Amino acid sequence: MKYIYFTIFLYLFISSTASIEAAESGAKATVKASIPEKTNIRLYGYTAPNSIVQVTGIRIFAQTSSDKTGYFAIDSLPISFEAKEICATTIDSEKRSGFPLCISLPETNKPTEIGPVLLSPTLSISAGKILQKEMANASGFTIPNSKVAISFFEVPKNNLAEKLDNYLVKILKPEAEAADLPLVTASSDKKGAYSINLPTSRATSYRLWTKAFFKEAPTPKSLTLSFRVDSYTQFWLRNVLPKLIILLLFLAFIYFLVTKEAKERYARSYIAEFNEKKLKPFVVRRRLQLRRLWYNFREYFRSNRK
């Protein structure tokens, strides 16, 4: 009887489980599925070279790799009845993720080809907190030999250190004015890598994102990152002053305890009382316990010898 139950369970498990097999060959991946599907599509496009491209959706997952030119393709991607869109994401060779590109699926039950799609560049910065005039850079990967536009946005000053530093700058350098940041451009090399130096001449906070152009067609924007440029005044207010205040408070507390002890001798009396009532009885009890254990051990050893 248990074999019958096992056979029924195995049949139900196989009939209700989706199995997707993907095989990669170069820059293409073929996806086969036994799940209930409305149709299947072929998705292709361009991204950073030698990157992983993941496509997800409702009951949809596929993965492939781009070749050295950034080209990728996923053939026969099964689309479930519930899916309304799919999202493609790049993961470059340094494990940085791009911003997902979501594509609405066509209202058809026939196999469809979608492409070429352009995926967003990846982006990272060397540091999130930078001292004024310190060297820092932003870098990432995108389609090889393409133009890259980097957009900067200044974040308004919203904390005490930044407002105080801005006030001091206006007093010491009244001619200093905030200048609009121009659109910065760069070019990716044959491996898709690009890099730019971050603006650190002014103490403020920035947000930035990038996008590339492939044959004059723009890619979606990258993830938006933030970084902060601190002046030496801000650095002192944020990092040195709090530690200095804590150190002064600690020294004042120690001085208070020493002064109080010199006048009242409270700590000495407490230590003497603890020594007489707690420490000495504890030592005596432990010494008696050790002697008792040693005596029992000798008696046990003698009885075994006899």
Buried (B, 14 or more C-beta within 10 A) or exposed (E): EEEEEEEEEEEEEEEEEEEBEBEEEEBBBBBEBEBEBBBBBBBBBBBBBBBBBBBBBEBBEBBBBBBEBBBBBBBBBBBBEEBEEBEBBBBBBEEBBBBBBEBEBEEEEEEBEBBBBBBBBBBBBBEEBBBBEEEBEBBBBBBBBBBBBBBBEBEEBEEEBBEBBBEEBEEEEEEEEEEEBEEBEBEBEEBBBBEBEBBBEBBBBBEBBBBBBBEEEEBBBBBEBEBBBBBEBBBBBBEEEEEEEEEEEEEEEEEEEEEEEEEEEEEEEEEEEEEEEEEEEEEEEEEEEEEEEEEEEEEEEEEEEE
